[in-house]
Each structure stands twice: as C-alpha cells, then as structure tokens.
C-alpha cells in the first residue's frame, strides 16, 4: 500500500485583529498549525520560527524514527524561540502552540502542545484527537466544570503549556498513529475550534469532498461566529495511490504556507464571505511593522500577551484575597503586653511580619510593670494571648489585682521626741562620759 495526502491550508486574520499571528504548513509529509502569542511581533515570530524549523521534515523519514524526529525538531524550535527572546528584549514573553502531523510510509507521528487541535474523521465519525493544555481543560478533567460551563468560561484561552519564553521546558503530547486510507484530518487554531462546534465541524468535513472547499467553509463558519481571533486550518485526506481511480485528482505535492510565515501573512486566504467583506471595510490598518532579518519588510507589530496577563491578574487577585483574609483574621486577635513601662492591651498578632507590625496598641493601662512580681512581669513581657477583647480586659483586671497586692504597705509615722524620758538620759540630764549624776545616783 502506497500512502499519500491530498491537502489544503487556509488562514484568515479574522474580523477584529489587524495582523495574523497564526502560521500553517501543509506538505506531502508534514502538516502543522502554530498559533503565536506574546505581543504584536512576538506571536508572529514564534509561530513563524516554529514553522521554519519544522518545514525541513517535509521529506521521507524512516517510520521507526518519526516520533523522535518530530519531537527533536519541535524542541529545537523552542530553543530558537528562547534564543530570540533572550537576544531581543522586545520579544520577551513570545510563544506559540504547535499541532503537527509527520507522515512516513503508513504512519503518522503527532506532536501537540497548547490549544490548537487535531480532529480525525474516520468511518463517518469525527473525534477530537488532541487535548487542550488550558486552565479550563484542567478544571474539566478535575470535574470542576461542565462542558457547557467551559464554553463560556472567561479564562478558556489561558494556556498551561506552550512553546516559548513562557515555558522553558515544554512537555509535548506525542503519539504514533496509523495512516488509514479514507481518513480525513483537520488541524486548526482555536480561532476556529473556539467558535465552531464539534457537530458542525463533523458535518462540514462530511459535506465537502474537496479539502480546499472544506477548509474555506470552516473558515467562513468561524467568521460568521464573529471571528475575534486569527483563524487557521488544514484539511488533509489520506489516500491509497494503489487504489486511486483513473482520472481522479492526484495527491497534493506543492507545500502550502499560510499565516504569519507566508509573505501575504495579513491577507485572508478565504475572504469571499459577507462577514469577511464587511470586516475588510472596517478593519484598522496594521501598525508599523516590526523589522526582523528573518521575515519580510511587512512583518506585523506585536500584540499584548493576554493569556499570560490574565493568568497573572488571577494569581495576584488570589494572593491578595489570601493576604486580606489573613489580615482580617489577625485583627480579631488580642494580647496583653508592655511598652517597657506599663501593661498595654494590643489588637492583632504579637509576631511581626518582617518589618511590618501586625498589631496596634488599643489601651495603655495604669498597671506599672515594676509593680508586678518577677514571674508575672516576665509573662507580660513575653505577651499573654487572649481569644477576644473581653478576655484580654479580664487578664488586665487580674494583673491590676496582682500589682496592688505586690505593692509594699505605706510606712508608719516616727515617734515624737518632746514627751517623756528616753534612753540615754532623763529630763534635764545629759549623756556621755563625764556627765554629772542625777539626784539619787551614786558617784
């Protein structure tokens, strides 16, 4: 059995954006869709670099090596993207998805990362072969979202795995699959799969026999859905050359490159529909292009990395919520301590967070620290925790009682010297050696 492909690649800038950051490549041995991200020039560069690296695989490769060969080329593309981000600061944060099929003899190697997709129509049933590497897909896998909720989730485009500067050590989904004659593969970016349902994709893949007409219709369906993102798809039929009827169209042979990797990157390849024509009248002109030695002079400007920004905002909001909850809890705590002189009632925690004090004095009492016994004074210096303010005030009342009991009693008044006789001499007498004796005393 001799296997070949009949294919068509299409890419459209969509109805909102002024530049195309998707890239696609379709050849006799290789099919790839890459959806770039990371700013106006970053997304274009990332997806184009990936296509440039992988395009060299579009030739005969031993079937036993195709998975390893495809993986190595994708990781090489990732290293090139990282190098560009390191050498060119304006490209930092760039990245791209990859969904690629490499054919050798009667087998396909599939490499996937990100949220572009591969669908397979086999025996009148279309299935999604790849799994999205998104935040929402993780929630689906964990049973925390339903399919209906996932379709409306505001973070459905936040990627967890991707090639490029946002993931230095990417983890690819790799598999080896048979190339069955009669199969139809469809690879696309999320600009299509995010707007066109699986049922509609299935019906379209079955309705249009020609891959080019089928790809055109899929793009038009995404445009009719609003076309907020770039739209790229590849439709490829697996055919058996040995059973090809005479007069039937021969398999495709010339490679097709679409999107940002192509010279006409910002021109739609299927803009004949009414939605595309209306958008062409209102679409803003592209910004000043980013100049790059690897791309032609009409390289489009970068766009902002919204998925990464949304993820950052969510993380900051989560951390802020945790910190606020912790602070609110701390302000419901009380303890008794000292300012070095008096006993003080504090609100908050006795421990500080680095240079940040976690408590404030509420009341400086009249209880002097020096009035307390040594053991009690040490307890106050080490702070005494209370479950609430009432408990803290009860502790202060007990300390006042202890301080009062520990104070020495006031001293008694000294006796007067103007009364009766005292030791050392009588009235009119004198003291000391040589004193004259009083009346009745012997000499």
C-alpha positions as CSV (number, residue, x, y, z in Angstrom):
1,X,0.0,0.0,0.0
2,X,1.4,3.4,-1.0
3,X,0.0,6.3,1.1
4,X,-0.2,10.0,0.0
5,X,-2.0,13.1,1.1
6,X,-4.4,15.5,-0.6
7,X,-4.5,18.7,1.4
8,X,-5.3,22.4,1.7
9,X,-4.3,25.1,4.1
10,X,-6.2,28.3,4.9
11,X,-5.6,31.2,7.3
12,X,-7.6,34.4,7.9
13,X,-6.8,37.4,10.0
14,X,-10.3,37.4,11.4
15,X,-12.8,40.3,11.8
16,X,-11.1,42.1,14.7
17,X,-7.4,41.9,14.6
18,X,-5.2,43.7,12.1
19,X,-2.4,41.2,11.9
20,X,-2.2,37.4,11.7
21,X,-0.1,35.6,14.3
22,X,-1.1,32.1,13.2
23,X,1.1,30.1,10.9
24,X,0.3,26.9,8.9
25,X,2.2,24.5,6.8
26,X,0.8,21.7,4.6
27,X,3.1,19.4,2.6
28,X,3.2,15.8,1.3
29,X,4.7,14.6,4.6
30,X,4.1,17.3,7.2
31,X,1.0,19.2,8.5
32,X,1.5,21.9,11.1
33,X,-0.6,24.6,12.7
34,X,1.0,27.1,15.1
35,X,-0.9,29.9,17.0
36,X,1.6,32.6,18.2
37,X,1.2,34.8,21.2
38,X,3.3,37.3,23.2
39,X,2.8,40.7,21.7
40,X,2.5,42.3,18.2
41,X,5.8,40.9,16.8
42,X,6.3,38.2,19.4
43,X,3.4,35.9,18.3
44,X,4.3,36.3,14.6
45,X,8.0,35.5,15.2
46,X,7.2,32.5,17.5
47,X,4.8,30.8,15.1
48,X,7.0,31.6,12.1
49,X,10.1,30.2,13.7
50,X,8.3,27.0,14.6
51,X,7.1,26.5,11.0
52,X,10.6,27.3,9.7
53,X,12.2,24.7,11.9
54,X,9.6,22.0,11.2
55,X,9.3,22.6,7.4
56,X,12.6,20.7,6.9
57,X,10.9,17.5,8.0
58,X,8.7,17.5,4.9
59,X,10.5,14.6,3.2
60,X,10.8,10.9,3.6
61,X,11.7,9.9,7.1
62,X,12.1,6.3,8.3
63,X,8.9,5.3,10.0
64,X,10.7,3.9,13.1
65,X,12.2,7.4,13.8
66,X,9.3,9.8,13.1
67,X,8.2,10.4,16.7
68,X,11.7,11.1,17.9
69,X,12.5,13.1,14.9
70,X,9.3,15.3,15.2
71,X,9.9,15.8,19.0
72,X,13.5,16.8,18.4
73,X,12.5,19.4,15.8
74,X,9.8,20.9,18.0
75,X,12.3,21.2,20.9
76,X,14.8,22.8,18.5
77,X,12.2,25.3,17.6
78,X,11.6,26.0,21.2
79,X,15.3,26.7,21.8
80,X,15.4,29.1,18.8
81,X,12.4,30.9,20.2
82,X,14.1,31.2,23.6
83,X,17.3,32.5,21.9
84,X,15.3,35.2,20.1
85,X,13.6,36.2,23.4
86,X,17.0,36.4,25.1
87,X,18.7,38.4,22.4
88,X,15.8,40.7,21.6
89,X,14.2,42.2,24.7
90,X,11.1,43.4,22.7
91,X,10.3,39.7,22.0
92,X,10.3,38.6,25.6
93,X,7.1,36.6,26.5
94,X,6.6,35.3,23.0
95,X,5.3,31.8,22.5
96,X,3.3,29.5,20.2
97,X,1.2,26.4,20.2
98,X,2.1,23.5,18.0
99,X,-0.1,20.7,16.5
100,X,1.9,18.7,13.9
101,X,1.5,15.5,12.0
102,X,4.6,13.9,10.3
103,X,3.9,11.1,7.9
104,X,6.2,8.3,7.0
105,X,5.1,5.2,5.0
106,X,1.8,4.2,6.6
107,X,2.2,6.0,9.9
108,X,1.7,9.5,11.5
109,X,3.7,10.9,14.4
110,X,1.6,13.5,16.3
111,X,3.2,16.3,18.4
112,X,0.9,18.7,20.3
113,X,1.2,21.5,22.9
114,X,-1.2,24.3,23.6
115,X,-4.8,24.7,22.4
116,X,-4.6,24.2,18.7
117,X,-6.4,21.0,17.8
118,X,-6.3,17.9,15.6
119,X,-9.6,16.3,14.5
120,X,-10.0,12.9,12.7
121,X,-12.9,11.9,10.5
122,X,-12.9,8.1,10.2
123,X,-15.8,5.9,9.2
124,X,-18.3,8.7,9.4
125,X,-17.3,9.8,12.9
126,X,-15.3,12.9,13.8
127,X,-13.3,12.9,17.0
128,X,-11.0,15.4,18.7
129,X,-7.7,13.7,18.9
130,X,-5.7,16.2,20.9
131,X,-6.4,17.6,24.4
132,X,-6.1,21.3,25.1
133,X,-3.4,22.4,27.5
134,X,-5.6,25.1,29.1
135,X,-6.7,26.1,32.6
136,X,-10.3,25.4,31.7
137,X,-9.4,21.9,30.4
138,X,-7.7,21.1,33.7
139,X,-10.9,22.2,35.5
140,X,-12.9,19.9,33.2
141,X,-10.5,17.0,33.9
142,X,-10.9,17.5,37.7
143,X,-14.7,17.6,37.3
144,X,-15.0,21.2,38.5
145,X,-16.6,22.4,35.3
146,X,-19.2,21.0,32.8
147,X,-18.7,21.2,29.1
148,X,-21.3,24.0,28.9
149,X,-19.6,26.0,31.6
150,X,-16.2,25.5,29.9
151,X,-17.5,27.0,26.7
152,X,-18.5,30.2,28.5
153,X,-15.6,30.4,31.0
154,X,-13.7,33.8,30.7
155,X,-10.3,32.0,31.1
156,X,-10.9,29.4,28.5
157,X,-7.9,30.6,26.5
158,X,-5.4,30.7,29.3
159,X,-2.7,28.2,28.4
160,X,-0.9,25.9,30.8
161,X,1.7,24.5,28.3
162,X,3.2,26.2,25.3
163,X,6.4,26.6,23.4
164,X,8.5,29.7,24.0
165,X,9.6,32.2,26.6
166,X,6.8,31.4,29.0
167,X,7.8,27.7,29.3
168,X,11.5,26.9,29.2
169,X,11.0,23.2,29.5
170,X,7.8,22.3,27.5
171,X,6.1,18.9,27.8
172,X,4.8,17.6,24.5
173,X,2.0,15.2,23.9
174,X,3.5,12.6,21.4
175,X,1.9,9.6,19.8
176,X,2.2,7.3,16.8
177,X,-0.9,6.6,14.7
178,X,-1.8,4.6,11.6
179,X,-2.4,6.4,8.3
180,X,-5.7,4.8,7.1
181,X,-6.8,5.4,3.6
182,X,-10.1,7.3,3.7
183,X,-9.2,9.2,6.9
184,X,-9.6,13.0,6.9
185,X,-7.5,15.0,9.3
186,X,-8.3,18.6,10.2
187,X,-5.8,20.7,12.2
188,X,-6.8,24.2,13.4
189,X,-6.1,27.1,15.7
190,X,-8.5,28.0,18.5
191,X,-9.8,30.8,16.3
192,X,-11.8,28.1,14.6
193,X,-12.4,25.5,17.3
194,X,-13.4,28.1,19.8
195,X,-16.4,29.2,17.6
196,X,-17.4,26.2,15.6
197,X,-18.8,23.2,17.5
198,X,-17.7,19.6,17.0
199,X,-21.1,18.7,15.4
200,X,-20.7,21.5,12.9
201,X,-17.1,20.5,12.1
202,X,-18.2,16.9,11.7
203,X,-21.0,17.9,9.3
204,X,-18.7,20.2,7.3
205,X,-15.9,17.6,7.0
206,X,-18.5,15.1,5.6
207,X,-20.3,17.6,3.3
208,X,-17.3,18.9,1.2
209,X,-15.3,16.3,-0.6
210,X,-12.6,18.8,-1.8
211,X,-10.1,19.7,1.0
212,X,-9.8,23.3,-0.2
213,X,-13.6,23.8,-0.3
214,X,-13.9,22.2,3.1
215,X,-11.2,24.4,4.6
216,X,-12.8,27.5,3.0
217,X,-16.2,26.7,4.6
218,X,-14.7,26.1,8.0
219,X,-13.0,29.5,8.0
220,X,-16.3,31.1,6.8
221,X,-18.1,29.4,9.7
222,X,-15.7,30.9,12.2
223,X,-16.0,34.4,10.6
224,X,-19.8,34.1,10.8
225,X,-19.3,33.3,14.5
226,X,-17.6,36.7,15.0
227,X,-14.0,36.0,14.0
228,X,-12.4,37.7,17.1
229,X,-9.2,35.8,16.6
230,X,-7.0,34.6,13.7
231,X,-8.4,31.5,12.0
232,X,-6.2,28.8,10.5
233,X,-7.0,25.3,9.4
234,X,-5.6,22.4,7.3
235,X,-7.7,19.7,5.8
236,X,-5.9,16.6,4.6
237,X,-7.2,13.4,3.1
238,X,-5.2,10.1,3.3
239,X,-5.3,8.3,0.0
240,X,-4.0,4.9,-1.2
241,X,-2.2,5.5,-4.5
242,X,-2.6,1.9,-5.5
243,X,-6.4,2.3,-5.4
244,X,-6.6,5.8,-6.9
245,X,-9.3,5.7,-9.7
246,X,-8.1,6.8,-13.1
247,X,-8.9,10.5,-13.7
248,X,-9.2,11.3,-10.0
249,X,-7.2,14.3,-8.8
250,X,-3.6,13.4,-7.9
251,X,-2.4,13.8,-4.4
252,X,-1.0,17.3,-3.4
253,X,2.7,17.8,-3.8
254,X,3.5,21.6,-3.5
255,X,3.8,22.8,0.1
256,X,1.3,25.5,1.2
257,X,2.4,28.1,3.8
258,X,-0.2,30.4,5.3
259,X,-0.5,32.9,8.1
260,X,2.5,34.9,9.5
261,X,5.0,32.5,8.0
262,X,3.8,33.5,4.5
263,X,4.5,36.7,2.5
264,X,0.8,37.6,2.4
265,X,0.5,36.9,6.2
266,X,-2.1,39.6,6.8
267,X,-4.2,38.9,3.8
268,X,-7.1,36.4,4.3
269,X,-6.9,33.3,2.2
270,X,-10.7,32.8,2.2
271,X,-12.3,36.2,2.3
272,X,-15.1,35.8,-0.1
273,X,-17.9,35.6,2.5
274,X,-20.0,38.5,3.5
275,X,-18.6,38.6,7.1
276,X,-15.1,38.9,5.8
277,X,-16.0,41.6,3.2
278,X,-17.7,43.7,5.9
279,X,-14.7,43.3,8.2
280,X,-12.4,44.4,5.4
281,X,-14.2,47.8,5.3
282,X,-13.9,48.4,9.0
283,X,-10.6,46.8,9.9
284,X,-7.9,49.2,11.1
285,X,-4.7,49.5,9.1
286,X,-1.8,47.4,10.6
287,X,0.6,49.3,12.8
288,X,4.2,50.0,11.9
289,X,5.7,46.6,11.2
290,X,8.5,45.1,13.3
291,X,11.7,44.9,11.4
292,X,13.4,41.4,11.5
293,X,16.0,39.9,9.4
294,X,14.2,36.5,9.2
295,X,11.0,38.0,7.8
296,X,10.0,40.3,5.0
297,X,9.5,44.0,5.5
298,X,5.8,43.8,6.1
299,X,6.2,41.9,9.4
300,X,3.3,42.9,11.6
301,X,3.6,44.5,15.0
302,X,3.2,42.6,18.3
303,X,0.1,42.2,20.3
304,X,-0.2,42.0,24.1
305,X,0.2,38.6,25.8
306,X,-3.4,38.5,27.1
307,X,-3.4,34.8,28.3
308,X,-0.3,35.4,30.4
309,X,-1.7,38.8,31.6
310,X,-5.0,37.2,32.7
311,X,-3.2,34.4,34.5
312,X,-1.0,37.0,36.3
313,X,-4.1,39.0,37.3
314,X,-5.8,35.9,38.6
315,X,-2.7,35.0,40.6
316,X,-2.4,38.5,42.1
317,X,-6.1,38.5,43.0
318,X,-5.8,35.1,44.6
319,X,-2.8,36.1,46.7
320,X,-4.4,39.4,47.6
321,X,-7.5,37.6,48.8
322,X,-5.4,35.2,50.9
323,X,-3.5,38.1,52.4
324,X,-6.6,40.1,53.1
325,X,-8.3,37.1,54.8
326,X,-5.2,36.6,56.9
327,X,-5.1,40.3,57.9
328,X,-8.8,40.4,58.8
329,X,-8.3,37.3,61.0
330,X,-5.3,38.9,62.7
331,X,-7.3,42.0,63.6
332,X,-9.8,39.8,65.6
333,X,-6.9,38.7,67.9
334,X,-5.8,40.5,71.1
335,X,-3.0,40.1,73.6
336,X,-1.6,41.8,76.7
337,X,2.0,43.0,76.6
338,X,4.0,46.0,77.6
339,X,5.6,49.2,76.2
340,X,8.5,48.8,78.6
341,X,6.9,50.8,81.4
342,X,3.2,49.9,81.6
343,X,0.9,47.0,80.8
344,X,-0.7,47.6,77.3
345,X,-3.7,46.0,75.6
346,X,-2.9,45.2,71.9
347,X,-5.1,44.3,68.9
348,X,-3.5,41.9,66.3
349,X,-0.7,39.4,66.5
350,X,2.3,39.7,68.7
351,X,4.6,38.4,65.9
352,X,5.8,40.9,63.2
353,X,5.9,40.1,59.5
354,X,9.5,41.2,58.8
355,X,9.5,45.0,59.1
356,X,5.7,45.1,59.2
357,X,4.0,45.3,62.6
358,X,1.0,43.0,62.9
359,X,-0.6,44.8,65.9
360,X,-1.6,48.2,67.3
361,X,-1.9,49.4,70.9
362,X,-5.5,49.8,72.0
363,X,-5.1,50.8,75.6
364,X,-2.2,51.8,77.8
365,X,-3.2,50.8,81.4
366,X,-2.3,52.2,84.8
367,X,-0.6,49.0,85.8
368,X,3.1,49.6,86.1
369,X,5.4,46.8,85.0
370,X,7.6,47.3,88.1
371,X,4.6,46.7,90.4
372,X,4.2,43.1,89.2
373,X,6.1,40.1,90.7
374,X,9.1,38.9,88.7
375,X,7.3,35.8,87.3
376,X,4.2,37.8,86.3
377,X,6.3,40.6,84.8
378,X,8.1,38.0,82.6
379,X,4.8,36.6,81.4
380,X,3.6,40.1,80.3
381,X,7.0,40.8,78.6
382,X,6.5,37.6,76.6
383,X,2.9,38.6,75.9
384,X,-0.3,36.9,77.1
385,X,-2.7,35.9,74.2
386,X,-6.5,36.4,74.5
387,X,-9.3,34.9,72.4
388,X,-11.1,38.3,72.3
389,X,-11.1,41.7,73.8
390,X,-13.3,40.8,76.8
391,X,-10.8,38.0,77.7
392,X,-7.9,40.5,77.3
393,X,-9.6,43.0,79.6
394,X,-10.2,40.3,82.2
395,X,-6.5,39.5,82.1
396,X,-5.7,43.2,82.8
397,X,-8.1,43.2,85.7
398,X,-6.3,40.3,87.3
399,X,-2.9,42.0,86.7
400,X,-4.2,45.1,88.5
401,X,-5.1,42.9,91.5
402,X,-1.7,41.2,91.5
403,X,0.1,44.6,91.2
404,X,-1.9,46.0,94.1
405,X,-1.2,43.0,96.3
406,X,2.5,43.2,95.4
407,X,3.0,46.9,96.4
408,X,4.6,47.4,99.8
409,X,2.2,48.9,102.6
410,X,2.7,52.6,103.4
411,X,5.3,53.1,106.3
412,X,4.2,54.1,110.0
413,X,4.8,57.7,111.3
414,X,8.0,58.1,113.5
415,X,7.5,58.8,117.4
416,X,7.9,62.4,118.8
417,X,11.0,63.4,121.0
418,X,9.2,66.1,123.1
419,X,7.4,63.7,125.6
420,X,8.7,61.6,128.5
421,X,12.1,60.2,129.2
422,X,14.1,58.3,126.6
423,X,17.1,56.1,126.5
424,X,20.2,58.0,127.0
425,X,19.1,60.5,129.6
426,X,16.3,61.8,131.7
427,X,14.8,65.2,131.8
428,X,17.5,67.9,132.2
429,X,20.1,65.2,132.2
430,X,22.9,64.7,129.7
431,X,24.6,61.8,128.1
432,X,28.1,60.8,127.5
433,X,31.2,60.3,129.6
434,X,31.9,62.7,132.5
435,X,28.2,63.6,132.9
436,X,27.1,64.8,136.3
437,X,24.9,62.2,138.2
438,X,21.3,63.0,138.7
439,X,19.5,63.1,142.0
440,X,19.8,59.8,144.0
441,X,22.5,58.4,141.8
442,X,25.8,57.2,143.2
443,X,29.0,58.9,142.4
